[in-house]
């Protein structure tokens, strides 16, 4: 079978492939290889600047050539590495051999080729490559998608700040709110998660087979390898600093590790993404419910079919797809956050195969964010339906009436309202008759008599506009 999206095992590379084009170059195996090449050459270049007699600083021409290997890394390069791996049966060694093959007929680089992967264990390359993948995905895909949703929801919160809506607690009618205020709640929750995702420090270690710089010190015992490794890891990536003569990785140095970086930061990052996804599951279900109640209509798309047998239907499929994909995302993300910080003794290989699924967890998240945005863009508020529900729920005014009664010391206020309203259909006339007979100041009577379910929204509008 020839591989194509229609034969893909995962829907991320099949049915939904076109929606994840921005993530694929970063989180695919090709993206992983790309970052491995970047890390190897960053280390190699830095070694040339370390002051060793045996490895002189690289010329500007050599540096430019190495930079080009990274910047112009292509699918053909990735396939060439895979071809080498057929012989080595070791993916990092295949990258090393590919780099050395690119030194051919370049005497300056050929003579220094043994400094490629010098004193490194595979995990020195892998852990930093994973961090660079996550760095790119976070900055280029995940945060922009979340920012788009936050901006859209904030715009809707402002637009509908004053549109009253019947609340439902435990599924039952409750004190009214506004549409904008309910959306503002989600904005504030998402903002908090977004800040946590952005704040996670992406860690990297380059300290050898068991984290002690054993091999490094065997070659140059008096050299400060720890400080050197920290410089490589924390110096900004090439191209980030104008006129830089060398380039690093732009990560945060991890000074203590076994063979692998502990992955605690990954757990923190994946948990933060999963938390935002949980909030968006909550939103998806609520919007789905509001569409079902008729509070929102969905704009029609020419040619689109809602049901194979019921032509009238306009299904809230974007919110359903979002909910499903957010659940898949969280299943993967939560497994990774629980599994990755655990490694037997100085290392086992269980993290390696799990880490290859980072793009799956982020991919289902990104897919869901796109579905949610599509769904939100189709919504049209049905203010008539909102108003009709409010007008049929005068019982919600039992709360303000009994609260004013309590202010003036009317005994049994709660119980009197309970008797009038609980489990009954309540009309405006019922409540007005009760209010008229209360022993409270006339100004408060007038205020209660003027109140309707649609006007009893507290500070909801103000809170919505303020977000």
N, C-alpha and C positions, 0 to 999 in steps of 0.2 A: 504494500500500500504506500502510495506517495503521500508524504506528510503535507497537509494543508489545514486551514482552520476547521474544515468540515470533518477531518479525521483526528483532531486533537483530543486527547484524553481529558484534559481540563477545559471547562468552559471559558476560563480566563484567556486561553490561547485559541479557543474555538469560537463559540457563539459571540463572546464579548471581546474578542481580540482587538477590534478597532477602537474600543473605548479605553484601552489601557496602553496605547502607544507611548504615552509619556513615561510610564513606569517601566516598560519592558527594557529599554536600554540600560536602566540603572540596576534592576533587580534580577535580570536573567543571568544565565551562566556566562553569556558573553560579557555582561556588565561586571560580573565577578572576575573574569579573566582580565578585563580592562583595568580594574583596580589593582589586581595583583601585579600587572606590569608597571603601573604607576608606583606602587610601593617599592618594588624591587629597584626601580631606577632612581627613586628618591633616596633610598639607602645607598645605592652605588655612587651617586653624585656626591652625597654628603661625605662618604668615605674618602673621596678624592680631595675634599677640602679639610680633612681632619689633621693634616700635617704629617702624615706618614711618609717616610723616605721612599718606601716601596710603591706608593701610589700618589703621583703628583696631581695637582689640580687639573681638571679637564679643561680643554681649550673651549673658547666660546662656540666654535663650530661643532665640537662634540656635544656640548650641552644643547645646542639648538637641535641637533639631530635626535638626541634622546627625547627632548620635549616633543618633537614631531611624532616619535613612536607612540607616545601616550595620546596626544591630541588627535592623531589620525588613525587610531586603532579601529579596525574594521571587522566586519563579519568574516572576511577572508582570513584575517589574522587569527581570530578565535578558532576558525576551522583548522588552521595550520597547527595551532597548539593542540587541538584535539587529535590531530593525526600523530603528533609526537607522543601523546599520551597513550596511544595504542601500543607503543613499544615500552615506555617507561612504566605504565600502569600506576603512575603517580602524577597527579594534576599539577602540583606546585613545581616538581622537577621539570615537567614539560614546559612550563612558563620560563624557567631558568634557561633551558636549552634553546627555546625559541629566541630569547633575548640574545644569547650568545651567537645564534645564527645570524642575527641582524648586525653583529659586529664584523662579519666577514668582509675582507678587503678594506677595513678601516684600521690601520696599524695601531693608532692610539688606543682604540677601544679593544682590539684583539689582545694587545699586550696586557691589558688590565682585566681580562675577562674572568679571572678567578676571583675577582672581588664582587662579582654578581652573586647574590645570596650568601655573602661572606658572613660566617658565624651565625647564620640564621637557622632557626627551626621553621618548619612549614607554618606553624601557627603564628610566628612573627609576621608573616606575610598575610595569612588568612584573617587574623583578627582585625588587623588594620584595614584590610580590604573590605571586610564586612562593615566596619564603622564608616568607611567612605561611601559604601553603597547606601547605608541608612542616612548618612549626611545628605547625599544627593536627593534621595527619595523624600526625606522630610522637607527639605527646602524647596524642591521643585514641583512636588506633587501633593503631598499630604497636607501641609500647612496652607498652600494656596486653595486647595479644595475646601478645607474647613473654613478658611477666611471667606470664601465665596458664599458658603451656607450661612455663616454668621451675618454677613452683610445683607443677604437676602432676607433673613428672618428679622433683622433689625429694621430694615425698610418696611416690612409688613407690619411690624409692631408699631411703628410710627403711623403708618397709613390707617391702621384699624384701632388706633389707641382709644378712640371714643365710641367704638361700636359695641354696645352691650351684648352680653351673651350669658345664657343660663349656665351656671356651673352644675356639675354632677359629682357629688362625693358618694362613694359606694354605689355609683350608678343612679343615685336618686337626686332629684332636684335640690339645689342648694343655693346659697347666696350668690347673686350674679357677679360677674366679672366683665372684662372686655376682651375681645379677640386679641387686641394688641398686647394687653397685659400677659395673657397666656403665652404668647410668642416671645415676649420679653423675658419671661422666666427661662425659656430655652436658650436664648441668647446669652444670658448671664452664666448659665451652667456650662455652655460650650466654650465661652471665653476662658473660664477657669481651666478647663481641660486643655485648651489650645496653649495656654501659657505653660502648663506643665510639660506638654509634649516638646515645646520649643526650648524649655530650660534644661532638659536632660543633657548632661555632658557625655559626649561620645568618646569612649575611652580606647586607648591603644597601648599595647606593650610590645617591646622589641628587646627581650632579655634572654633569649636562648631557650634551650631544651626544657629546663625546669625553673626558669625565672631567676637564675643566679649569675648570668653572664659568664658561665664556665668557659665556653669556647673562646669568647672574646678575650678574656684575661690570659688564656694560654698563648695567644698570639702577641698581645701587647699588655703585659701585666701592670704597667704603671699608668696606662691610659684611663681616663675617667669615662668609662663606657656608659654608665648610668646617665650622666649629664649629656653625653652625646646622643643617646637614644631619645632622651627627653626633647632635645633640640629638634631632632628629625620629626618626631611625632607632633610637636606643638608649633613648629614654624609653619606659617600659612602655606597653603598649596601653591604650586607654581602658577604664576599668572595673577595671584592675588596681591602681590606686592610689586609695584612698578620697579623695574631695574634690578630685581633680585638675581643674584648670581647662583643661587641654589634654590631648591624647593623642598618643602616638607609635606606634612599631611594635614595640618590644621585640625588636629584632634587634641584630646586631653590625655596626658601621660598617666599610665597605670604603673606605679612602681612595684607593686607586689602581685605576683601571680604564680601559678604552677606552670605547666607547659602552655595552658590556654589562659587567655584573659578571662576573668571570672564570670563575665556576662551579666553582672548585676545591673549595669546600666541598660542593657537590652531588656531585661525584665521590667525595669522602671519605665522604659519607653513603650514597650508593648502593652503594659498595664494602662498607661496613660491613654494610648490610642483606643484600647478596649473600653475604657471608661467613657470616652467621647462617643464610641459606637453604641454603648448602652443607652446613653442619653438620646441618641438619634433613633434607636429602636422605640423608645418611649414616645418620641415625637411622631414617628411613622404610624404607630398604632393609634395615637390620638387623632392625627389628621384623617386616617382611614375612618375612624369613628365619626368624625365631623362630616366627612363626605357622605357617610351612610345616613346621618341625620338630616342631610340636606343643607347644612350650614355653608358648605362649599360646593360649587359646581366646578366641573372640569372643562376647559376649552377643548373643543373637538378638533381632531386632526383629519384632514381630508383623506378618505380611503381607509382609515383605521377601523377595525372591527372589534367590538367588545365581547361578543359571544358568537359561537358558531351557530346557535339556534335562536338566540333572543336579540334581535336587531336593535332594541331600544337601549341596550346596556352601554354605559361608559364606566368601565371598571377602574378603580384606583390602583392600577398595576404598578405604577412607579413606587408607591409607598409599600406595596407588598414585596416587590423585588428588593427594595432597599432593606426591609426588615429581614428577609431571608438571607441576603448577602452579608448583612451586618452580623447575623448569627453565625454564619460560616467563618467570617473573619475572626470573631471573638473566640471561636473554638480553637482556631490555630494559634492566635496570639496568646491566649491564656495557657495553652499547652507549652508554648515556647517560654513564657515567663516563669512557669513552674519547673520546667525541665532544665533549661540552659544553665542556671547557676549551680547545678549538681554535676560533679564529675568525680569518678572513682580515683582516689589517690592523686598522682600527679597528672593524669589525664586518662579518659577513655574516648572512644570515637563516636559516642552517641550524639554529641552535639553537632557533629559535622553534617550528618544527613538531615537533622532537624533544621539547621541554619539554612539549608538550601530551600526551605519553604518560607523564608521571610517575605519573599515577593508574593506568596500566596495569601498570607494574612493581610499584607498591605494592599494587595490587588483586590481582594474582596471588599476591603474598606473603601478604596478609591471608586470601585464600581458602584457601591451603594451610595456614596456621596453624589456621584453623577446622576443616579436614579432619583435621589431626593431632590436635587436641584431641578431636574426635569419636571418632577411632580409639582413642586412649589410654583414653578413658572406657568403651570397650566391652571392653577386655582383661581377661581372667581368667587368672591364672597356673596352669599345669598342673604342679604339683610332682611328680606321678607320672612324667611324661615326662622331666622334668629328672633325677630320681633314676635312672631306667632308663638314660639315656645315660651318666651317671656310672658306674654299676655295670658298664657294658660297656666301660669305658675304663681298666682298671687300669694300662695302659702309661704313663699320665701320671705315675705315681709313680716312674718311672725317674729323673726329675729329682731329687727329694729324696734318693733312695737313693744315687745317685752323688755328690751334693753332700756327704752325710755321710761317704761313703767317702773323698772327697778331703780332708775335714777331718783324717782320721786317717792320711793318707798312703798309702792303699791304691793301689798302682800299677795303671794302666790302668782306673780306675773307669769312665770314660765308655765305653771300648771294651767292657768286660764287660757293661754295661747295654745297649749297642747290639746286641750279639750276642743278648741274651735277648729284646729287645723290637721291634727295627725290622722293620716289615712283618709282624708276627705277631700272632695273637690271644693276649693275655696274661691270665692268670687270677691271682687273689689267691694261689693255691697256688704258682704259678710264682715270684712275687716273695717270698713268705714263705720258700720253700726257699732262695732266694739269700741273703736277709737272715740266715737262721739260720747259714749258713756263713761269714759275714763275721768278720774279725778286728777287731772294734770293741767298745767297752764295752757291757756287757749293757743298761744303761739306754737307750742309743741304739738298740740292737736292739729293745728293747721299744717304744720310741716309734715306730719305723718300722713294727713289726708292728701297732701299734694304728691306724696311719694308713689312711685310705680315700680314694678320689678326692673324695668329698664333704666330707671334713674338711681337705683340702689346699688351703686358700684364702688362706693368708697373712693380710694385714691388710685383706682386702677388706671384711669387715663393718664394721670400724672406719672405714675410709675412706668407706663409704657413709653411715654414720650421721652422720659429721662434716660432710657437705656442707650 
